[in-house]
């Protein structure tokens, strides 16, 4: 069976300072990761973050060790500036969720959550 990708959500946050936008696309995949299990992908600014069972299990463990329910994926987020960023979080609990937060210089923080199609 081939991997079936379905766009869950597409959104954009515009920066009125220079007219640019940060675009985010979230895609549901029927096969993702080494085990070919369902998962989601988050696309932004040329980056792709795969929320698949093996990697998500590692992030959930790191969140437990840190004692947090929202675990910031620092290596997969863009936080070059304090007033504009894209932050990607794993929200632990049941169900697991991916949280995407986007801020431009002229906007408030826009945050959206997506349920993951698996448990760890």
C-alpha positions as CSV (number, residue, x, y, z in Angstrom):
1,X,0.0,0.0,0.0
2,X,1.3,3.4,-0.9
3,X,1.6,6.3,1.6
4,X,-1.6,8.4,1.4
5,X,-1.1,12.1,2.4
6,X,-4.0,14.3,3.2
7,X,-3.7,18.0,4.1
8,X,-5.3,18.6,7.5
9,X,-4.7,22.3,7.7
10,X,-3.0,25.2,5.9
11,X,-2.6,28.6,7.4
12,X,-0.5,31.7,7.2
13,X,0.5,34.5,9.6
14,X,1.2,37.8,7.8
15,X,3.9,40.3,9.0
16,X,2.6,43.8,8.3
17,X,6.2,45.2,8.9
18,X,7.5,43.9,5.5
19,X,4.5,42.1,3.9
20,X,6.0,38.6,4.4
21,X,4.1,35.6,5.7
22,X,4.9,32.5,7.6
23,X,3.0,29.6,6.1
24,X,2.2,26.3,7.9
25,X,0.9,23.1,6.4
26,X,-0.1,20.0,8.4
27,X,-0.4,16.7,6.6
28,X,-1.8,13.4,7.8
29,X,0.3,10.4,6.5
30,X,-0.9,6.8,6.4
31,X,2.7,5.6,6.7
32,X,5.5,7.5,8.4
33,X,8.8,6.6,10.1
34,X,10.7,3.3,10.2
35,X,7.6,1.3,11.2
36,X,5.4,2.7,8.4
37,X,2.7,3.7,10.9
38,X,0.3,6.7,10.6
39,X,1.5,10.1,11.7
40,X,1.5,13.7,10.8
41,X,4.0,16.1,9.2
42,X,4.3,19.8,9.9
43,X,5.8,22.0,7.1
44,X,7.0,25.5,7.6
45,X,9.7,27.7,6.0
46,X,11.2,24.7,4.2
47,X,11.3,22.5,7.4
48,X,9.4,19.2,7.8
49,X,8.8,17.8,11.3
50,X,7.6,14.2,11.4
51,X,5.4,13.2,14.3
52,X,5.8,9.4,14.0
53,X,5.6,6.9,16.9
54,X,9.4,6.2,17.5
55,X,10.5,9.8,17.6
56,X,7.4,11.0,19.4
57,X,8.1,8.3,22.1
58,X,11.5,9.8,22.6
59,X,10.1,13.3,22.9
60,X,7.5,12.1,25.4
61,X,10.2,10.5,27.5
62,X,12.2,13.8,27.4
63,X,9.1,15.7,28.4
64,X,8.6,13.3,31.4
65,X,12.2,13.8,32.5
66,X,11.8,17.6,32.3
67,X,8.5,17.4,34.1
68,X,6.6,19.3,31.4
69,X,3.3,18.6,29.6
70,X,4.2,20.8,26.6
71,X,7.7,19.8,25.3
72,X,9.3,22.4,23.1
73,X,11.1,20.8,20.1
74,X,14.0,23.3,20.1
75,X,15.9,21.6,17.3
76,X,12.8,21.7,15.1
77,X,11.6,25.2,15.9
78,X,12.7,28.6,14.4
79,X,13.4,31.0,17.3
80,X,16.0,33.4,15.7
81,X,14.2,36.4,17.1
82,X,12.1,37.1,20.2
83,X,9.4,39.0,18.2
84,X,9.0,36.4,15.4
85,X,9.2,32.7,15.7
86,X,7.7,29.3,14.9
87,X,7.6,27.0,17.9
88,X,6.7,23.3,17.7
89,X,5.6,21.5,20.8
90,X,4.6,17.9,21.7
91,X,1.7,18.1,24.1
92,X,1.8,14.9,26.3
93,X,-1.3,13.3,27.8
94,X,-4.1,11.5,26.0
95,X,-4.4,12.1,23.2
96,X,-1.0,13.2,22.2
97,X,-1.0,16.5,20.3
98,X,1.3,18.6,18.1
99,X,1.2,22.3,19.0
100,X,2.4,24.9,16.5
101,X,2.8,28.5,17.6
102,X,3.6,31.3,15.1
103,X,4.4,34.9,15.8
104,X,5.4,37.7,13.4
105,X,6.5,41.2,14.4
106,X,3.0,42.6,13.9
107,X,0.9,39.7,15.1
108,X,-0.1,38.0,18.4
109,X,1.0,34.4,18.9
110,X,-1.2,32.2,16.8
111,X,-1.4,28.7,18.2
112,X,-3.0,25.5,16.8
113,X,-3.1,21.9,18.1
114,X,-3.4,18.7,16.1
115,X,-4.2,15.3,17.6
116,X,-1.7,12.6,16.7
117,X,-3.1,9.3,15.3
118,X,-1.3,7.1,17.8
119,X,-0.4,6.7,21.5
120,X,3.1,5.9,22.9
